[in-house]
Every structure is written in C-alpha cells, then in structure tokens.
Amino acid sequence: MREILCFGDSNTYGLIPGTKERYKENIRWTGILQQKLKEKDCRIVEEGLCGRTTVFEDELRKNRKGSDLLPVLLESHAPIDQVVLMLGTNDCKSYYHASAEVIGLGVEKLIGQIRQAGEHIKILLVSPILLGEKVWEPEYDPEFDEQSVETSRQLKTVYSRIAKKHGIDFLAASDVAEPSSRDREHMDEESHRRFAEAVYERLAG
C-alpha cells in the first residue's frame, strides 16, 4: 500500500471557517482524496494542525513548529512513499516578521528533513491559499496584518522556485481554492473539494 503523508496547518486539519470545529472526513480535502485514491491502494495519513508553522516557535501555543515534529511523523508512519507539504500561512503572522523568502528557507528545511528520512520519498510542495483582504480586522484574525496578506501573495512564486531547485512537484492551492468570506483565512467546503481534485490529479497522474 502506498502511504501518503499530508503535512500542513488548519487547512489540512479541516477547520470550519469562523469556528473551532472540524469538517467531517468526507468534506475535508484529505478525506476526499482518500476516497479518490482508495482503489489505487493508497492510504492518506492526515497530519494537519492549527497554527503550525515551518520553523517558527509560537509563543502562544506549544508544538506548532513543523520542523520539530516532521521527522518524528516520518519515522512513526514509516514507510512513507510521498509527502504533500502545505505550510506557510501561519508564518505570515505579524510577530514573525518573516518575508516570503525567509518562509521559503523554512520550507527548504522541511524538504531536507524529508530527504533525510528517505531519498525515495516523493514530495508535492503546495503553496497555500491567499489570506483574504483585511483578515487582520478584530472580528477576524488580528495575528495578521496588511503585510501578512502581501507576503501570502508572494509564496507561490517562492515555492515554485524552490520546487524547481529541488526537482519536486509543485501545486499552488491559490490557483484552485480561496479563503472563505466567513473568516478570510480558511477554505470552505467547495474549496476543499476543488483542492482535493487538484491534488488527486497530481498524485494519480
């Protein structure tokens, strides 16, 4: 059986926009992907966590630093055949003061960790959906600011360049999905469906 690890943040976890609840398995993109790949003898390993970053330590919530946990997951779920890596949105938060290029360096560290776990492991690098306009307003998510939105727009170009550098597959989630108007940050049901289809085409192609 082919094991595919999906490593990401709240949009991989399946957080319902504007709530603290999680979409059911048949609605979140990882669950949809599992059903699509079922007959191809594949198993999706869901590893999404709200607030997860690439390499930054969240002083407000523990265990959000992706580079701390990824090697553990690669070992505990071994053998892993492929990783779908989608992080970067939380790295855009204002208190990290990280440019798209610096966030890209964090992504490259994660790619290195995957390579260290096994040169055979295929990687699909995904740049995340864009942050919505004025996501920083008090009723939405004040952990972001205006620069956060601009930085999120730059991630597609940076990640595409990284994928070419490392010879790995690339997909821009922002090409097929968008943040819900409900919270300007997380995918709604339709975006989960469209994104699952796009990932499926890359994995099954």
GROMACS elastic network, one bead per residue, 0.5 to 0.9 nm:
[ bonds ]
;  ai    aj funct       b0    kb
    1    40     6  0.86310   500
    1    41     6  0.52782   500
    1    42     6  0.55324   500
    1    43     6  0.69789   500
    2    40     6  0.84842   500
    2    41     6  0.63246   500
    2    43     6  0.61761   500
    2    44     6  0.86266   500
    2    79     6  0.87882   500
    2    80     6  0.75542   500
    2    81     6  0.60082   500
    2    82     6  0.80200   500
    3    41     6  0.89492   500
    3    42     6  0.59462   500
    3    43     6  0.50835   500
    3    44     6  0.62924   500
    3    45     6  0.70618   500
    3    77     6  0.83409   500
    3    78     6  0.82735   500
    3    79     6  0.70949   500
    3    80     6  0.50991   500
    3    81     6  0.52760   500
    3    82     6  0.66097   500
    3    83     6  0.86703   500
    4    42     6  0.71890   500
    4    43     6  0.61137   500
    4    45     6  0.58782   500
    4    46     6  0.86435   500
    4    80     6  0.62386   500
    4    81     6  0.59611   500
    4    83     6  0.56376   500
    4    84     6  0.72528   500
    5    43     6  0.85401   500
    5    44     6  0.61064   500
    5    46     6  0.64351   500
    5    47     6  0.70638   500
    5    73     6  0.86968   500
    5    74     6  0.81092   500
    5    77     6  0.82268   500
    5    80     6  0.68249   500
    5    81     6  0.80378   500
    5    82     6  0.62537   500
    5    84     6  0.61593   500
    5    85     6  0.82647   500
    6    12     6  0.73703   500
    6    30     6  0.75237   500
    6    44     6  0.70352   500
    6    45     6  0.60048   500
    6    46     6  0.53564   500
    6    47     6  0.56809   500
    6    48     6  0.71929   500
    6    82     6  0.85827   500
    6    83     6  0.58462   500
    6    85     6  0.62460   500
    6    86     6  0.78759   500
    7    12     6  0.72817   500
    7    45     6  0.84850   500
    7    46     6  0.70415   500
    7    48     6  0.57155   500
    7    49     6  0.84225   500
    7    66     6  0.86702   500
    7    70     6  0.78960   500
    7    83     6  0.70929   500
    7    84     6  0.61592   500
    7    85     6  0.51737   500
    7    86     6  0.63875   500
    7    87     6  0.77610   500
    8    11     6  0.71692   500
    8    12     6  0.52582   500
    8    13     6  0.73794   500
    8    46     6  0.87305   500
    8    47     6  0.64626   500
    8    49     6  0.65001   500
    8    50     6  0.84515   500
    8    52     6  0.70135   500
    8    53     6  0.84012   500
    8    66     6  0.83884   500
    8    84     6  0.82015   500
    8    85     6  0.62236   500
    8    87     6  0.52507   500
    8    88     6  0.87507   500
    9    12     6  0.53941   500
    9    13     6  0.61880   500
    9    14     6  0.86741   500
    9    47     6  0.81513   500
    9    51     6  0.60224   500
    9    52     6  0.50187   500
    9    53     6  0.74276   500
    9    64     6  0.89736   500
    9    86     6  0.74260   500
    9    87     6  0.62441   500
    9    88     6  0.85002   500
    9    89     6  0.81209   500
    9    90     6  0.79661   500
   10    14     6  0.59061   500
   10    15     6  0.55454   500
   10    48     6  0.60316   500
   10    49     6  0.53933   500
   10    51     6  0.65479   500
   10    52     6  0.75931   500
   10   186     6  0.75574   500
   11    14     6  0.50760   500
   11    15     6  0.61920   500
   11    16     6  0.88208   500
   11    28     6  0.84796   500
   11    29     6  0.86523   500
   11    48     6  0.73101   500
   11    49     6  0.84006   500
   11    50     6  0.78132   500
   11    86     6  0.88092   500
   11   128     6  0.86812   500
   11   129     6  0.89882   500
   11   185     6  0.87925   500
   11   186     6  0.60612   500
   11   187     6  0.65188   500
   11   192     6  0.85633   500
   12    15     6  0.79405   500
   12    28     6  0.76705   500
   12    29     6  0.72955   500
   12    30     6  0.69727   500
   12    46     6  0.75609   500
   12    47     6  0.72841   500
   12    49     6  0.73059   500
   12    50     6  0.85077   500
   12    86     6  0.78866   500
   13    22     6  0.72417   500
   13    23     6  0.83820   500
   13    28     6  0.77903   500
   13    30     6  0.83861   500
   13    46     6  0.74753   500
   13    47     6  0.70141   500
   13    49     6  0.56365   500
   13    50     6  0.68156   500
   14    17     6  0.89753   500
   14    21     6  0.84743   500
   14    22     6  0.53802   500
   14    23     6  0.53476   500
   14    24     6  0.80110   500
   14    25     6  0.85099   500
   14    27     6  0.82623   500
   14    28     6  0.52523   500
   14    29     6  0.75154   500
   14    30     6  0.83285   500
   14    48     6  0.77539   500
   14    50     6  0.89699   500
   14   186     6  0.84081   500
   14   187     6  0.80435   500
   14   192     6  0.83666   500
   15    18     6  0.85296   500
   15    19     6  0.73346   500
   15    20     6  0.66498   500
   15    21     6  0.59084   500
   15    23     6  0.61578   500
   15    28     6  0.85017   500
   15    50     6  0.77819   500
   15   186     6  0.70383   500
   15   187     6  0.80859   500
   15   188     6  0.89724   500
   16    19     6  0.56600   500
   16    20     6  0.68556   500
   16    21     6  0.56354   500
   16    22     6  0.53790   500
   16    23     6  0.57495   500
   16   186     6  0.72090   500
   16   187     6  0.76642   500
   16   188     6  0.70197   500
   16   189     6  0.85382   500
   17    20     6  0.80566   500
   17    21     6  0.84348   500
   17   179     6  0.84977   500
   17   180     6  0.65405   500
   17   181     6  0.84882   500
   17   182     6  0.60309   500
   17   183     6  0.56020   500
   17   184     6  0.81013   500
   17   185     6  0.73968   500
   17   186     6  0.53558   500
   17   187     6  0.68482   500
   17   188     6  0.66468   500
   18    21     6  0.87667   500
   18   140     6  0.80257   500
   18   180     6  0.88475   500
   18   182     6  0.58761   500
   18   183     6  0.51822   500
   18   184     6  0.88457   500
   18   185     6  0.89098   500
   18   186     6  0.82771   500
   19    22     6  0.82521   500
   19   183     6  0.88270   500
   22    25     6  0.87923   500
   22    28     6  0.84024   500
   23    26     6  0.80163   500
   23    27     6  0.59334   500
   23    28     6  0.57035   500
   23   189     6  0.83154   500
   24    27     6  0.54657   500
   24    28     6  0.64231   500
   24    31     6  0.82101   500
   25    28     6  0.55856   500
   25    29     6  0.81336   500
   25    30     6  0.75259   500
   25    32     6  0.73401   500
   26    29     6  0.79496   500
   26    30     6  0.84804   500
   26    31     6  0.52391   500
   26    32     6  0.55990   500
   26    35     6  0.82778   500
   27    30     6  0.84138   500
   27    31     6  0.66542   500
   27    32     6  0.64610   500
   27   189     6  0.63009   500
   27   190     6  0.88362   500
   27   192     6  0.69715   500
   27   193     6  0.72838   500
   28    31     6  0.55191   500
   28    32     6  0.64104   500
   28    33     6  0.87097   500
   28   188     6  0.89747   500
   28   189     6  0.72253   500
   28   192     6  0.56923   500
   28   193     6  0.75146   500
   28   196     6  0.82800   500
   29    32     6  0.50576   500
   29    33     6  0.59782   500
   29    34     6  0.85345   500
   29   189     6  0.86765   500
   29   191     6  0.84872   500
   29   193     6  0.60523   500
   29   194     6  0.82919   500
   29   195     6  0.65880   500
   29   197     6  0.83655   500
   29   199     6  0.88966   500
   30    33     6  0.50127   500
   30    34     6  0.61869   500
   30    35     6  0.88491   500
   30    44     6  0.69749   500
   30    45     6  0.83774   500
   30    46     6  0.66623   500
   30   192     6  0.85213   500
   30   196     6  0.68810   500
   31    34     6  0.50305   500
   31    35     6  0.65066   500
   31    36     6  0.87814   500
   31    44     6  0.79094   500
   31    46     6  0.84704   500
   31   196     6  0.85537   500
   32    35     6  0.52803   500
   32    36     6  0.63649   500
   32    37     6  0.87695   500
   32   192     6  0.83446   500
   32   193     6  0.71751   500
   32   196     6  0.62464   500
   32   197     6  0.83043   500
   33    36     6  0.50492   500
   33    37     6  0.61371   500
   33    38     6  0.83894   500
   33    44     6  0.75879   500
   33   193     6  0.89656   500
   33   196     6  0.55292   500
   33   197     6  0.73884   500
   33   199     6  0.76493   500
   33   200     6  0.62809   500
   34    37     6  0.52204   500
   34    38     6  0.58099   500
   34    42     6  0.74379   500
   34    43     6  0.64755   500
   34    44     6  0.56310   500
   35    38     6  0.51166   500
   35    39     6  0.80260   500
   36    39     6  0.73390   500
   36    40     6  0.82493   500
   36   196     6  0.88834   500
   36   197     6  0.85975   500
   36   200     6  0.72336   500
   37    40     6  0.51441   500
   37    41     6  0.68071   500
   37    42     6  0.56836   500
   37    43     6  0.76027   500
   37    44     6  0.85139   500
   37   200     6  0.75786   500
   37   203     6  0.88510   500
   37   204     6  0.77872   500
   38    41     6  0.55464   500
   38    42     6  0.57426   500
   38    43     6  0.71557   500
   39    42     6  0.75121   500
   40   204     6  0.84531   500
   45    77     6  0.80293   500
   47    73     6  0.84674   500
   48    52     6  0.80013   500
   49    52     6  0.56607   500
   49    64     6  0.75574   500
   50    64     6  0.79278   500
   50    90     6  0.88831   500
   51    58     6  0.80783   500
   51    61     6  0.79557   500
   51    64     6  0.60635   500
   51    65     6  0.88173   500
   51    89     6  0.86618   500
   51    90     6  0.59365   500
   51    91     6  0.89275   500
   52    55     6  0.89102   500
   52    56     6  0.86104   500
   52    58     6  0.84005   500
   52    63     6  0.79049   500
   52    65     6  0.59847   500
   52    66     6  0.60660   500
   52    87     6  0.74519   500
   52    88     6  0.84768   500
   52    89     6  0.86961   500
   52    90     6  0.65016   500
   52    91     6  0.83124   500
   53    56     6  0.57699   500
   53    57     6  0.77058   500
   53    58     6  0.81440   500
   53    64     6  0.60217   500
   53    65     6  0.53109   500
   53    66     6  0.54839   500
   53    67     6  0.82917   500
   53    87     6  0.63699   500
   53    88     6  0.62459   500
   53    89     6  0.75964   500
   53    90     6  0.55098   500
   53    91     6  0.54628   500
   53   106     6  0.86921   500
   54    64     6  0.84759   500
   54    65     6  0.60595   500
   54    67     6  0.60337   500
   54    87     6  0.62707   500
   54    88     6  0.65080   500
   54    90     6  0.84343   500
   54    91     6  0.69695   500
   54   103     6  0.73436   500
   54   104     6  0.89190   500
   54   105     6  0.89613   500
   54   106     6  0.52842   500
   54   107     6  0.61024   500
   54   109     6  0.82389   500
   54   110     6  0.72102   500
   55    64     6  0.86333   500
   55    65     6  0.52275   500
   55    66     6  0.58038   500
   55    67     6  0.54211   500
   55    68     6  0.77756   500
   55    91     6  0.83102   500
   55   103     6  0.83255   500
   55   105     6  0.89745   500
   55   106     6  0.54907   500
   55   107     6  0.81095   500
   55   109     6  0.80916   500
   55   110     6  0.83920   500
   56    64     6  0.77963   500
   56    65     6  0.54726   500
   56    66     6  0.78703   500
   56    67     6  0.85472   500
   56    91     6  0.70624   500
   56    96     6  0.74195   500
   56   106     6  0.83431   500
   57    60     6  0.88820   500
   57    61     6  0.85018   500
   57    62     6  0.78580   500
   57    63     6  0.79179   500
   57    64     6  0.65666   500
   57    65     6  0.53253   500
   57    66     6  0.89281   500
   57    96     6  0.89860   500
   58    61     6  0.54961   500
   58    62     6  0.65007   500
   58    63     6  0.78764   500
   58    64     6  0.61932   500
   58    65     6  0.71393   500
   58    96     6  0.89406   500
   59    62     6  0.70626   500
   61    64     6  0.67362   500
   62    65     6  0.81046   500
   63    66     6  0.79182   500
   63    68     6  0.78199   500
   63    69     6  0.77960   500
   64    67     6  0.89704   500
   64    68     6  0.83464   500
   64    69     6  0.84551   500
   65    68     6  0.56657   500
   65    69     6  0.71174   500
   66    69     6  0.54781   500
   66    70     6  0.59470   500
   66    87     6  0.85564   500
   66   110     6  0.78477   500
   67    70     6  0.55084   500
   67    71     6  0.72800   500
   67   106     6  0.81784   500
   67   109     6  0.74010   500
   67   110     6  0.60587   500
   67   113     6  0.78885   500
   68    71     6  0.70403   500
   68    72     6  0.77736   500
   69    72     6  0.52899   500
   69    73     6  0.63400   500
   69    74     6  0.87507   500
   70    73     6  0.51486   500
   70    74     6  0.61288   500
   70    75     6  0.86346   500
   70   110     6  0.74632   500
   70   113     6  0.74849   500
   70   114     6  0.80041   500
   71    74     6  0.50914   500
   71    75     6  0.62738   500
   71    76     6  0.86301   500
   71   110     6  0.87416   500
   71   113     6  0.63371   500
   71   114     6  0.73406   500
   71   116     6  0.87711   500
   71   117     6  0.72621   500
   72    75     6  0.52181   500
   72    76     6  0.60402   500
   72    77     6  0.85058   500
   73    77     6  0.58212   500
   73    78     6  0.80266   500
   74    77     6  0.55409   500
   74    78     6  0.58386   500
   74    79     6  0.77547   500
   74    80     6  0.66913   500
   74   113     6  0.89116   500
   74   114     6  0.74577   500
   74   117     6  0.67259   500
   75    78     6  0.50892   500
   75    79     6  0.76078   500
   75    80     6  0.83968   500
   75   117     6  0.74365   500
   76    79     6  0.85324   500
   77    80     6  0.64773   500
   78    81     6  0.84509   500
   79   118     6  0.89492   500
   80    83     6  0.75163   500
   80   117     6  0.89183   500
   80   118     6  0.84409   500
   80   121     6  0.66526   500
   80   122     6  0.89804   500
   81   118     6  0.88344   500
   81   120     6  0.71518   500
   81   122     6  0.63466   500
   81   123     6  0.88565   500
   82   120     6  0.84988   500
   82   121     6  0.50947   500
   82   123     6  0.56446   500
   82   124     6  0.76417   500
   83   114     6  0.80521   500
   83   121     6  0.71359   500
   83   122     6  0.63141   500
   83   124     6  0.62176   500
   83   125     6  0.82016   500
   84   122     6  0.86665   500
   84   123     6  0.60536   500
   84   125     6  0.61493   500
   84   126     6  0.71450   500
   84   199     6  0.86117   500
   85   107     6  0.86701   500
   85   110     6  0.86456   500
   85   111     6  0.86395   500
   85   123     6  0.71966   500
   85   124     6  0.61837   500
   85   125     6  0.50371   500
   85   126     6  0.58845   500
   85   127     6  0.85136   500
   86    89     6  0.88838   500
   86   124     6  0.85860   500
   86   125     6  0.63913   500
   86   127     6  0.60682   500
   86   128     6  0.60987   500
   86   173     6  0.87420   500
   87    90     6  0.75637   500
   87    91     6  0.80286   500
   87   107     6  0.76858   500
   87   126     6  0.76455   500
   87   127     6  0.71433   500
   87   128     6  0.65440   500
   88    91     6  0.50283   500
   88    92     6  0.67159   500
   88   100     6  0.86826   500
   88   103     6  0.65769   500
   88   104     6  0.82680   500
   88   106     6  0.87042   500
   88   107     6  0.79631   500
   88   127     6  0.73650   500
   88   128     6  0.66416   500
   88   152     6  0.78408   500
   88   155     6  0.77676   500
   89    92     6  0.54529   500
   89    93     6  0.76261   500
   89   127     6  0.88528   500
   89   128     6  0.64841   500
   89   129     6  0.78880   500
   89   130     6  0.79463   500
   89   131     6  0.75675   500
   89   148     6  0.86399   500
   89   152     6  0.66461   500
   89   185     6  0.87585   500
   90    93     6  0.55560   500
   90   144     6  0.86480   500
   91    94     6  0.84235   500
   91    96     6  0.66335   500
   91    97     6  0.84899   500
   91    98     6  0.68049   500
   91    99     6  0.88542   500
   91   100     6  0.88562   500
   91   103     6  0.65315   500
   91   148     6  0.87351   500
   92    95     6  0.84930   500
   92    96     6  0.70622   500
   92    97     6  0.74861   500
   92    98     6  0.64555   500
   92    99     6  0.76918   500
   92   100     6  0.80028   500
   92   103     6  0.80487   500
   92   144     6  0.70219   500
   92   145     6  0.87328   500
   92   147     6  0.81632   500
   92   149     6  0.76707   500
   92   151     6  0.64316   500
   92   152     6  0.65778   500
   93    96     6  0.59179   500
   93    97     6  0.72774   500
   93    98     6  0.80534   500
   93   142     6  0.88606   500
   93   143     6  0.55921   500
   93   145     6  0.72307   500
   93   147     6  0.88686   500
   93   148     6  0.59900   500
   94    97     6  0.54963   500
   94    98     6  0.79132   500
   94   142     6  0.88220   500
   94   143     6  0.61729   500
   94   144     6  0.52239   500
   94   145     6  0.59517   500
   94   146     6  0.87744   500
   94   147     6  0.75850   500
   94   148     6  0.63667   500
   95    98     6  0.83858   500
   95   143     6  0.75156   500
   95   144     6  0.82728   500
   96    99     6  0.89857   500
   97   148     6  0.87722   500
   98   101     6  0.79141   500
   98   102     6  0.57758   500
   98   103     6  0.63142   500
   98   148     6  0.88739   500
   98   151     6  0.83499   500
   99   102     6  0.51774   500
   99   103     6  0.62716   500
   99   104     6  0.85251   500
   99   148     6  0.88761   500
   99   151     6  0.63425   500
   99   154     6  0.88471   500
  100   103     6  0.50475   500
  100   104     6  0.60983   500
  100   105     6  0.87955   500
  100   151     6  0.55521   500
  100   152     6  0.72975   500
  100   153     6  0.86827   500
  100   154     6  0.60013   500
  100   155     6  0.55921   500
  100   158     6  0.67719   500
  100   159     6  0.89655   500
  101   105     6  0.64964   500
  101   106     6  0.89543   500
  101   154     6  0.86439   500
  101   155     6  0.80106   500
  101   158     6  0.64995   500
  101   159     6  0.89990   500
  102   105     6  0.50483   500
  102   106     6  0.66712   500
  102   107     6  0.88699   500
  103   106     6  0.50947   500
  103   107     6  0.64549   500
  103   108     6  0.87939   500
  103   155     6  0.81177   500
  103   158     6  0.88286   500
  104   108     6  0.62396   500
  104   109     6  0.87055   500
  104   155     6  0.76637   500
  104   158     6  0.63594   500
  104   159     6  0.64985   500
  104   162     6  0.74050   500
  105   108     6  0.50090   500
  105   109     6  0.63604   500
  105   110     6  0.88664   500
  105   162     6  0.89844   500
  106   109     6  0.51130   500
  106   110     6  0.65697   500
  106   111     6  0.88156   500
  107   110     6  0.51540   500
  107   111     6  0.63053   500
  107   112     6  0.86912   500
  107   125     6  0.88528   500
  107   159     6  0.81419   500
  107   162     6  0.84476   500
  108   112     6  0.61742   500
  108   113     6  0.86622   500
  108   162     6  0.73344   500
  108   166     6  0.87916   500
  109   112     6  0.50315   500
  109   113     6  0.63602   500
  109   114     6  0.88162   500
  110   114     6  0.63340   500
  110   115     6  0.86519   500
  111   114     6  0.51203   500
  111   115     6  0.62282   500
  111   116     6  0.86213   500
  111   123     6  0.79654   500
  111   125     6  0.88111   500
  111   166     6  0.84916   500
  112   115     6  0.50029   500
  112   116     6  0.61051   500
  112   117     6  0.86490   500
  113   116     6  0.50257   500
  113   117     6  0.63159   500
  113   118     6  0.88411   500
  114   117     6  0.50963   500
  114   118     6  0.65041   500
  114   119     6  0.78058   500
  114   121     6  0.71682   500
  114   122     6  0.88887   500
  114   123     6  0.82365   500
  115   118     6  0.51758   500
  115   120     6  0.78676   500
  115   121     6  0.70106   500
  115   122     6  0.89264   500
  116   119     6  0.67805   500
  117   120     6  0.88781   500
  117   121     6  0.79580   500
  118   121     6  0.55874   500
  119   122     6  0.80624   500
  122   168     6  0.73241   500
  122   169     6  0.82654   500
  123   168     6  0.58071   500
  123   169     6  0.63278   500
  123   170     6  0.84445   500
  124   163     6  0.85080   500
  124   168     6  0.64308   500
  124   170     6  0.55709   500
  124   171     6  0.72010   500
  124   199     6  0.86711   500
  124   202     6  0.81824   500
  124   203     6  0.82908   500
  125   159     6  0.74016   500
  125   160     6  0.83495   500
  125   162     6  0.88067   500
  125   163     6  0.67355   500
  125   168     6  0.71708   500
  125   169     6  0.61000   500
  125   171     6  0.63715   500
  125   172     6  0.84519   500
  126   156     6  0.83504   500
  126   159     6  0.75159   500
  126   160     6  0.86917   500
  126   169     6  0.85311   500
  126   170     6  0.57977   500
  126   172     6  0.55050   500
  126   173     6  0.63653   500
  127   130     6  0.89755   500
  127   152     6  0.89551   500
  127   155     6  0.61628   500
  127   156     6  0.53419   500
  127   157     6  0.87111   500
  127   158     6  0.86745   500
  127   159     6  0.61167   500
  127   160     6  0.80125   500
  127   170     6  0.79409   500
  127   171     6  0.65663   500
  127   173     6  0.58862   500
  127   174     6  0.74302   500
  128   131     6  0.88822   500
  128   152     6  0.78795   500
  128   155     6  0.76891   500
  128   156     6  0.77480   500
  128   172     6  0.65986   500
  128   173     6  0.52094   500
  128   174     6  0.63025   500
  129   152     6  0.78478   500
  129   153     6  0.85711   500
  129   172     6  0.75377   500
  129   173     6  0.51374   500
  129   175     6  0.79745   500
  129   176     6  0.85316   500
  129   177     6  0.63814   500
  129   178     6  0.56783   500
  129   179     6  0.67927   500
  129   185     6  0.82622   500
  129   186     6  0.83453   500
  129   187     6  0.81931   500
  130   149     6  0.71776   500
  130   150     6  0.89087   500
  130   152     6  0.55194   500
  130   153     6  0.59715   500
  130   155     6  0.88050   500
  130   173     6  0.84056   500
  130   174     6  0.59911   500
  130   177     6  0.87523   500
  130   178     6  0.66003   500
  130   179     6  0.68959   500
  130   184     6  0.88936   500
  130   185     6  0.77149   500
  131   134     6  0.85996   500
  131   135     6  0.67925   500
  131   148     6  0.77262   500
  131   149     6  0.53743   500
  131   150     6  0.84904   500
  131   152     6  0.62519   500
  131   153     6  0.78549   500
  131   178     6  0.82207   500
  131   179     6  0.66238   500
  131   184     6  0.62697   500
  131   185     6  0.54000   500
  131   186     6  0.83934   500
  132   135     6  0.54874   500
  132   149     6  0.69757   500
  132   178     6  0.81484   500
  132   179     6  0.61465   500
  132   180     6  0.80778   500
  132   181     6  0.77391   500
  132   183     6  0.81842   500
  132   185     6  0.60713   500
  133   136     6  0.82432   500
  133   146     6  0.81328   500
  133   149     6  0.69381   500
  133   184     6  0.70427   500
  134   137     6  0.57736   500
  134   140     6  0.83507   500
  134   144     6  0.88596   500
  134   145     6  0.76317   500
  134   146     6  0.69351   500
  134   149     6  0.80392   500
  134   184     6  0.78937   500
  135   138     6  0.85061   500
  135   139     6  0.86362   500
  135   140     6  0.56847   500
  135   141     6  0.57755   500
  135   142     6  0.72558   500
  135   143     6  0.89560   500
  135   144     6  0.67833   500
  135   145     6  0.73444   500
  135   146     6  0.81854   500
  135   149     6  0.78727   500
  135   183     6  0.72326   500
  135   184     6  0.54893   500
  135   185     6  0.69914   500
  136   139     6  0.81836   500
  136   140     6  0.61561   500
  136   143     6  0.65791   500
  136   145     6  0.50135   500
  136   146     6  0.71230   500
  136   148     6  0.86923   500
  136   149     6  0.89372   500
  137   140     6  0.54244   500
  137   141     6  0.63276   500
  137   142     6  0.57615   500
  137   144     6  0.85770   500
  137   145     6  0.82618   500
  138   141     6  0.63223   500
  138   142     6  0.55777   500
  139   142     6  0.79825   500
  139   183     6  0.84125   500
  140   182     6  0.85183   500
  140   183     6  0.56383   500
  140   184     6  0.73056   500
  140   185     6  0.85165   500
  141   144     6  0.62030   500
  141   145     6  0.87285   500
  141   183     6  0.78200   500
  141   184     6  0.85595   500
  141   185     6  0.82986   500
  142   145     6  0.67843   500
  144   147     6  0.79190   500
  144   148     6  0.56109   500
  144   149     6  0.77111   500
  145   148     6  0.51703   500
  145   149     6  0.69167   500
  146   149     6  0.54560   500
  146   150     6  0.67358   500
  146   151     6  0.88809   500
  147   150     6  0.50326   500
  147   151     6  0.60642   500
  147   152     6  0.85742   500
  148   151     6  0.50607   500
  148   152     6  0.61688   500
  148   153     6  0.87402   500
  149   152     6  0.51636   500
  149   153     6  0.64984   500
  150   153     6  0.52014   500
  150   154     6  0.66988   500
  151   154     6  0.51778   500
  151   155     6  0.66650   500
  152   155     6  0.54323   500
  152   156     6  0.80038   500
  153   156     6  0.67677   500
  153   157     6  0.84113   500
  153   174     6  0.89142   500
  154   157     6  0.57784   500
  154   158     6  0.65688   500
  154   159     6  0.88098   500
  155   158     6  0.50577   500
  155   159     6  0.58380   500
  155   160     6  0.82814   500
  156   159     6  0.52863   500
  156   160     6  0.59812   500
  156   161     6  0.85922   500
  156   171     6  0.86010   500
  156   172     6  0.61018   500
  156   173     6  0.86787   500
  156   174     6  0.80582   500
  157   160     6  0.52095   500
  157   161     6  0.63174   500
  157   162     6  0.87536   500
  158   161     6  0.52598   500
  158   162     6  0.63270   500
  158   163     6  0.87768   500
  159   163     6  0.60938   500
  159   164     6  0.86413   500
  159   170     6  0.77233   500
  159   171     6  0.89498   500
  159   172     6  0.85456   500
  160   163     6  0.51426   500
  160   164     6  0.63875   500
  160   165     6  0.86812   500
  160   169     6  0.88964   500
  160   170     6  0.63037   500
  160   171     6  0.79779   500
  160   172     6  0.82008   500
  161   164     6  0.52385   500
  161   165     6  0.62088   500
  161   166     6  0.88027   500
  162   166     6  0.62577   500
  162   167     6  0.84071   500
  162   168     6  0.84771   500
  163   166     6  0.53078   500
  163   167     6  0.58021   500
  163   168     6  0.50276   500
  163   169     6  0.62471   500
  163   170     6  0.59593   500
  164   167     6  0.50172   500
  164   168     6  0.64738   500
  164   169     6  0.79615   500
  164   170     6  0.82663   500
  165   168     6  0.79962   500
  169   202     6  0.81678   500
  170   202     6  0.87897   500
  171   174     6  0.88044   500
  171   175     6  0.82664   500
  171   198     6  0.81665   500
  171   199     6  0.77573   500
  171   202     6  0.82067   500
  172   175     6  0.55417   500
  172   176     6  0.76377   500
  172   177     6  0.89986   500
  173   176     6  0.56542   500
  173   177     6  0.57722   500
  173   178     6  0.79558   500
  173   195     6  0.65961   500
  173   198     6  0.83690   500
  173   199     6  0.89665   500
  174   177     6  0.52005   500
  174   178     6  0.60474   500
  174   179     6  0.89827   500
  175   178     6  0.82310   500
  175   195     6  0.89812   500
  176   191     6  0.72499   500
  176   194     6  0.61435   500
  176   195     6  0.60017   500
  176   198     6  0.73807   500
  177   187     6  0.70865   500
  177   188     6  0.88188   500
  177   190     6  0.81310   500
  177   192     6  0.73554   500
  177   193     6  0.88213   500
  177   194     6  0.65149   500
  177   195     6  0.60542   500
  178   184     6  0.85758   500
  178   185     6  0.83018   500
  178   186     6  0.77466   500
  178   187     6  0.60983   500
  178   188     6  0.80948   500
  178   191     6  0.63477   500
  179   182     6  0.83172   500
  179   183     6  0.74831   500
  179   184     6  0.50606   500
  179   188     6  0.70532   500
  179   191     6  0.79961   500
  180   183     6  0.59153   500
  180   184     6  0.52443   500
  180   185     6  0.64765   500
  180   186     6  0.57381   500
  180   187     6  0.54691   500
  180   188     6  0.54841   500
  180   191     6  0.85100   500
  181   184     6  0.50702   500
  181   185     6  0.81257   500
  181   186     6  0.87791   500
  181   188     6  0.88603   500
  182   185     6  0.83503   500
  182   186     6  0.84808   500
  182   188     6  0.88077   500
  183   186     6  0.66724   500
  184   187     6  0.86041   500
  187   190     6  0.78021   500
  187   191     6  0.54650   500
  187   192     6  0.61701   500
  188   191     6  0.53788   500
  188   192     6  0.62883   500
  188   193     6  0.87923   500
  189   192     6  0.51193   500
  189   193     6  0.63194   500
  189   194     6  0.87918   500
  190   193     6  0.50725   500
  190   194     6  0.62433   500
  190   195     6  0.85327   500
  191   194     6  0.50479   500
  191   195     6  0.58958   500
  191   196     6  0.83476   500
  192   195     6  0.51852   500
  192   196     6  0.60055   500
  192   197     6  0.86138   500
  193   196     6  0.51916   500
  193   197     6  0.63381   500
  193   198     6  0.87990   500
  194   197     6  0.51905   500
  194   198     6  0.63530   500
  194   199     6  0.88128   500
  195   198     6  0.50473   500
  195   199     6  0.62231   500
  195   200     6  0.84771   500
  196   199     6  0.51990   500
  196   200     6  0.60081   500
  196   201     6  0.86416   500
  197   200     6  0.50184   500
  197   201     6  0.62500   500
  197   202     6  0.88101   500
  198   201     6  0.52560   500
  198   202     6  0.65773   500
  198   203     6  0.88732   500
  199   202     6  0.51685   500
  199   203     6  0.61986   500
  199   204     6  0.84785   500
  200   203     6  0.51092   500
  200   204     6  0.57411   500
  200   205     6  0.79166   500
  201   204     6  0.53479   500
  201   205     6  0.54975   500
  202   205     6  0.53651   500
